[in-house]
Amino acid sequence: MRERVPKKPLQEPHVSKELLDYMNQIFPDKCPDVLDTERKIWVNAGKRQAYEHFQKLHEKQQKNILK
């Protein structure tokens, strides 16, 4: 049996506005094409969720700067 190694808490990376702008261009918020497969639709949805996650981190970091 493997021993369980305690996981270190994840440290949030700094998310710049430039990174968000880049990700928004690469993973735009758009409706799927009618010819897209279901798999492609879900993959693109996951990519957009990644962008939205980093956007939330950026907003949180900007609020913490103002404190």
MDTraj code that builds the backbone (N, CA, C; nanometers):
import mdtraj as md
import numpy as np

residues = "MET ARG GLU ARG VAL PRO LYS LYS PRO LEU GLN GLU PRO HIS VAL SER LYS GLU LEU LEU ASP TYR MET ASN GLN ILE PHE PRO ASP LYS CYS PRO ASP VAL LEU ASP THR GLU ARG LYS ILE TRP VAL ASN ALA GLY LYS ARG GLN ALA TYR GLU HIS PHE GLN LYS LEU HIS GLU LYS GLN GLN LYS ASN ILE LEU LYS".split()
xyz = np.array([
    [0.0828, -0.1184, 0.0000],
    [0.0000, 0.0000, 0.0000],
    [0.0871, 0.1244, 0.0000],
    [0.0412, 0.2240, -0.0714],
    [0.1149, 0.3508, -0.0727],
    [0.0773, 0.4360, 0.0468],
    [0.1774, 0.5041, 0.0982],
    [0.1490, 0.5971, 0.2074],
    [0.0922, 0.7251, 0.1495],
    [-0.0020, 0.7810, 0.2183],
    [-0.0598, 0.9077, 0.1729],
    [0.0313, 1.0217, 0.2133],
    [0.0689, 1.0998, 0.1157],
    [0.1530, 1.2159, 0.1399],
    [0.0610, 1.3365, 0.1488],
    [0.0699, 1.4127, 0.2572],
    [-0.0185, 1.5288, 0.2672],
    [0.0096, 1.6275, 0.1531],
    [-0.0981, 1.6767, 0.0955],
    [-0.0836, 1.7708, -0.0152],
    [-0.0591, 1.9111, 0.0392],
    [0.0301, 1.9822, -0.0296],
    [0.0551, 2.1209, 0.0060],
    [-0.0598, 2.2045, -0.0493],
    [-0.1005, 2.3076, 0.0227],
    [-0.2047, 2.3936, -0.0327],
    [-0.1526, 2.4617, -0.1603],
    [-0.2386, 2.4720, -0.2578],
    [-0.1992, 2.5354, -0.3830],
    [-0.1788, 2.6841, -0.3633],
    [-0.0716, 2.7335, -0.4191],
    [-0.0468, 2.8768, -0.4156],
    [-0.0970, 2.9348, -0.5473],
    [-0.1845, 3.0327, -0.5375],
    [-0.2422, 3.0929, -0.6573],
    [-0.1367, 3.1727, -0.7331],
    [-0.1286, 3.1536, -0.8646],
    [-0.0311, 3.2301, -0.9429],
    [-0.0806, 3.3722, -0.9654],
    [0.0127, 3.4621, -0.9919],
    [-0.0260, 3.5986, -1.0292],
    [-0.0861, 3.5925, -1.1692],
    [-0.2016, 3.6553, -1.1863],
    [-0.2692, 3.6573, -1.3162],
    [-0.2723, 3.8017, -1.3650],
    [-0.2026, 3.8273, -1.4735],
    [-0.1958, 3.9633, -1.5273],
    [-0.3102, 3.9905, -1.6242],
    [-0.3366, 4.1173, -1.6451],
    [-0.4374, 4.1586, -1.7428],
    [-0.3956, 4.1124, -1.8822],
    [-0.2667, 4.1166, -1.9101],
    [-0.2164, 4.0731, -2.0408],
    [-0.2450, 3.9251, -2.0648],
    [-0.2275, 3.8440, -1.9605],
    [-0.2574, 3.7013, -1.9733],
    [-0.4057, 3.6805, -2.0015],
    [-0.4904, 3.7526, -1.9284],
    [-0.6346, 3.7395, -1.9505],
    [-0.6736, 3.7817, -2.0915],
    [-0.6159, 3.8904, -2.1400],
    [-0.6456, 3.9356, -2.2767],
    [-0.6050, 3.8294, -2.3781],
    [-0.4877, 3.7705, -2.3573],
    [-0.4396, 3.6654, -2.4461],
    [-0.5344, 3.5448, -2.4429],
    [-0.5671, 3.4991, -2.3223],
    [-0.6550, 3.3827, -2.3091],
    [-0.7927, 3.4093, -2.3687],
    [-0.8420, 3.5312, -2.3550],
    [-0.9728, 3.5653, -2.4096],
    [-0.9724, 3.5578, -2.5630],
    [-0.8593, 3.5900, -2.6237],
    [-0.8492, 3.5790, -2.7692],
    [-0.8382, 3.4326, -2.8133],
    [-0.7659, 3.3532, -2.7360],
    [-0.7466, 3.2123, -2.7703],
    [-0.8719, 3.1299, -2.7406],
    [-0.9392, 3.1617, -2.6305],
    [-1.0584, 3.0872, -2.5875],
    [-1.1777, 3.1827, -2.5795],
    [-1.2273, 3.2320, -2.6931],
    [-1.3346, 3.3314, -2.6901],
    [-1.4669, 3.2733, -2.6396],
    [-1.5497, 3.3619, -2.5870],
    [-1.6836, 3.3247, -2.5419],
    [-1.7753, 3.3348, -2.6627],
    [-1.7996, 3.2212, -2.7261],
    [-1.8815, 3.2221, -2.8470],
    [-1.9678, 3.0971, -2.8518],
    [-2.0722, 3.1061, -2.9279],
    [-2.1612, 2.9912, -2.9459],
    [-2.0922, 2.8873, -3.0341],
    [-2.1199, 2.7599, -3.0102],
    [-2.0589, 2.6574, -3.0945],
    [-2.1157, 2.6625, -3.2360],
    [-2.0367, 2.6145, -3.3285],
    [-2.0799, 2.6033, -3.4675],
    [-2.1739, 2.4837, -3.4789],
    [-2.2733, 2.4911, -3.5657],
    [-2.3681, 2.3801, -3.5800],
    [-2.3001, 2.2518, -3.6283],
    [-2.1835, 2.2639, -3.6901],
    [-2.1107, 2.1466, -3.7388],
    [-2.0154, 2.0869, -3.6359],
    [-1.9992, 2.1543, -3.5204],
    [-1.9099, 2.1037, -3.4161],
    [-1.9651, 1.9741, -3.3575],
    [-1.8727, 1.8833, -3.3276],
    [-1.9135, 1.7602, -3.2602],
    [-1.9423, 1.7921, -3.1134],
    [-2.0148, 1.7017, -3.0493],
    [-2.0445, 1.7212, -2.9072],
    [-1.9149, 1.7269, -2.8269],
    [-1.8198, 1.6438, -2.8644],
    [-1.6907, 1.6421, -2.7943],
    [-1.6220, 1.7776, -2.8060],
    [-1.6193, 1.8359, -2.9262],
    [-1.5542, 1.9653, -2.9466],
    [-1.6240, 2.0739, -2.8649],
    [-1.7556, 2.0679, -2.8582],
    [-1.8311, 2.1664, -2.7798],
    [-1.7893, 2.1600, -2.6331],
    [-1.7793, 2.0373, -2.5789],
    [-1.7415, 2.0230, -2.4378],
    [-1.5972, 2.0632, -2.4136],
    [-1.5092, 2.0317, -2.5066],
    [-1.3690, 2.0719, -2.4919],
    [-1.3584, 2.2240, -2.4894],
    [-1.4283, 2.2896, -2.5817],
    [-1.4250, 2.4363, -2.5854],
    [-1.4877, 2.4972, -2.4607],
    [-1.5910, 2.4338, -2.4080],
    [-1.6521, 2.4827, -2.2842],
    [-1.5520, 2.4736, -2.1687],
    [-1.4752, 2.3653, -2.1656],
    [-1.3733, 2.3498, -2.0612],
    [-1.2637, 2.4542, -2.0729],
    [-1.2246, 2.4856, -2.1961],
    [-1.1233, 2.5889, -2.2160],
    [-1.1743, 2.7230, -2.1644],
    [-1.2989, 2.7525, -2.1926],
    [-1.3551, 2.8796, -2.1471],
    [-1.3656, 2.8827, -1.9948],
    [-1.3967, 2.7688, -1.9347],
    [-1.4025, 2.7634, -1.7885],
    [-1.2661, 2.7929, -1.7279],
    [-1.1605, 2.7481, -1.7923],
    [-1.0254, 2.7777, -1.7437],
    [-1.0026, 2.9286, -1.7473],
    [-1.0415, 2.9930, -1.8573],
    [-1.0284, 3.1385, -1.8673],
    [-1.1060, 3.2067, -1.7541],
    [-1.2291, 3.1630, -1.7320],
    [-1.3131, 3.2251, -1.6285],
    [-1.2536, 3.2058, -1.4890],
    [-1.1893, 3.0913, -1.4662],
    [-1.1239, 3.0676, -1.3372],
    [-1.0113, 3.1691, -1.3156],
    [-0.9274, 3.1875, -1.4184],
    [-0.8177, 3.2838, -1.4064],
    [-0.8694, 3.4272, -1.3964],
    [-0.9800, 3.4555, -1.4601],
    [-1.0401, 3.5884, -1.4503],
    [-1.0833, 3.6160, -1.3063],
    [-1.1416, 3.5165, -1.2413],
    [-1.1816, 3.5323, -1.1009],
    [-1.0598, 3.5520, -1.0105],
    [-0.9524, 3.4767, -1.0379],
    [-0.8300, 3.4956, -0.9596],
    [-0.7770, 3.6375, -0.9766],
    [-0.7793, 3.6870, -1.0994],
    [-0.7316, 3.8223, -1.1276],
    [-0.8149, 3.9255, -1.0508],
    [-0.9453, 3.9101, -1.0545],
    [-1.0335, 4.0033, -0.9823],
    [-1.0052, 3.9991, -0.8322],
    [-0.9864, 3.8796, -0.7784],
    [-0.9554, 3.8642, -0.6355],
    [-0.8232, 3.9332, -0.6020],
    [-0.7235, 3.9166, -0.6883],
    [-0.5934, 3.9786, -0.6646],
    [-0.6028, 4.1304, -0.6723],
    [-0.6841, 4.1813, -0.7638],
    [-0.6988, 4.3263, -0.7751],
    [-0.7678, 4.3842, -0.6508],
    [-0.8650, 4.3122, -0.5963],
    [-0.9319, 4.3574, -0.4729],
    [-0.8342, 4.3578, -0.3576],
    [-0.7461, 4.2562, -0.3508],
    [-0.6487, 4.2482, -0.2407],
    [-0.5439, 4.3588, -0.2505],
    [-0.5137, 4.4040, -0.3694],
    [-0.4181, 4.5135, -0.3877],
    [-0.4739, 4.6425, -0.3281],
    [-0.6047, 4.6602, -0.3431],
    [-0.6684, 4.7832, -0.2980],
    [-0.6851, 4.7879, -0.1468],
    [-0.6700, 4.6761, -0.0790],
    [-0.6881, 4.6730, 0.0677],
    [-0.5705, 4.7325, 0.1376],
])
top = md.Topology()
chain = top.add_chain()
for i, resn in enumerate(residues, 1):
    res = top.add_residue(resn, chain, resSeq=i)
    for name in ("N", "CA", "C"):
        top.add_atom(name, md.element.get_by_symbol(name[0]), res)
traj = md.Trajectory(xyz[None], top)
